[in-house]
Amino acid sequence: MPLFSRTIIVWLVLVTSTQPLLSQQKSGVTTTYFDFCGTPLHFSFNPTDTRSVPCTPSGQNIIDFYEEASDGRYQPVVDALLTYKKEHQPADWLFYQLIRKTAQLISPKADDYTRYTLYKWFLLLQTGYDAMVTLSGDRILFYVRSDEEVYNIPTRTRDGQQYVCLNYHDYGTIDFSRTQFTPLLVSRPGANKSFSYKITNLPEFPTQYYQEKDLSFNYYNNDYHFKVKLNPQIIALFNNYPAVGYEAQLNIPLSKETYGSLIPLLKTNIKGMSTKDGVDYLMRFTRYAFLFEVDSRSFGGEKRLSPEQTLLYDQSDCEDRVALFFYLVKEIYNLPMIVLAYPKHVTIAVQFDKPRGKTIEYNGSKYSVCEPTPQKEDLPIGKTIAGLRKVPYEVVYHYAPR
């Protein structure tokens, strides 16, 4: 089982995404004070301005909603969002979590799902993103333009551009071969930003948000123990994050507190080791400090975890361990690496000053496989899983230090 049960995960999503700290009313206007990732925010709006939308909306209903909302009544909300974005420069995915929370405070999802979705769409447009909605009966799908690789969620093309669905998870499964959705086009000057799923920084959460998790593994008959500081809010922030390309997944960093509780200790433990032995230590830490489980059993489908998510969950698969091992090697040794994708397995290889074991040649350089996922045999650096030695693979990501 994961570190946190599904029930607790749902509770975390609610607590971190919906609960205002304080609301004050004056002359019909509500000023809502709330917390987002440890940063206090507030905005003002008039609850009587929330327009009702039919359960089965028409295109005209949505145009009327947008035009009425665009008359300036929500400008304080938009300004608050843009101020946060300017001051904290969050990744687009994290900024969207703030938009979700804001829409929830204005129009709770449980009260009116269509209206809640339209507020998310409206706020994305107002903050400069190229977004659109599509309709099919009482179902509404909400898209944003993105040029990046995403998997396991619907996309559609408009004017040669890819748009990625942001709320498909609310519907479970839709048979698009039988169900046609009609796009509704609304023009918003300046709403031309492409949405990126790349996350290059995480919020600086307050220290009180963190809990300690015990990790341990055995390295050549020596037991090593760690108390890693981890923040459960990371689970909520990434709850609906899609499977993304390997470059995006592997380069998601650790948060500041988690980094400070793990990386210095790893550096201390490998101090005095050769580079090869230090990488071996990191490989075995990644391999044996966590239990293995496939995504279909843990999450019901593919989910590529970031390094910090891999530390948070008790169980993870091969792609998740590759991400964590990649991050550790990059941060501590900054060596060239390639990620190898087989039909049913993903692993990683590292370029050393002297090749180790049987190597894989890529772009004229030799890389040694470092298997971070537990196998039936205890594989040293440079040894590939026996069943994969004649199986074709693809190099899906190449890291070359600057």
Secondary structure by P-SEA (a helix, b strand, c coil): cccccaaaaaaaaaaaccccccccccccbbbbbbbccccccbbbbbccccccccccccaaaaaaaaaaaacccaaaaaaaaaaaaaaccccaaaaaaaaaaaaaaaccccccaaaaaaaaaaaaaaaccccbbbbcccbbbbbbbbccccccbbbbbcccbbbbbcccccccccccccbbbbbbbbbbcccbbbbbcccccccccccccbbbbbbbbbcccbbbbbbbbbbccccccccccccccaaaaaaccccaaaaaacaaaaaaaaccccaaaaaaaaaaaaaccbbbbccccccccbbbbcaaaaaacccccaaaaaaaaaaaaaaccccbbbbbbcccccccccccccccccccccccbbbbbbccccccccccccccccccccbbbbccbbbbcc
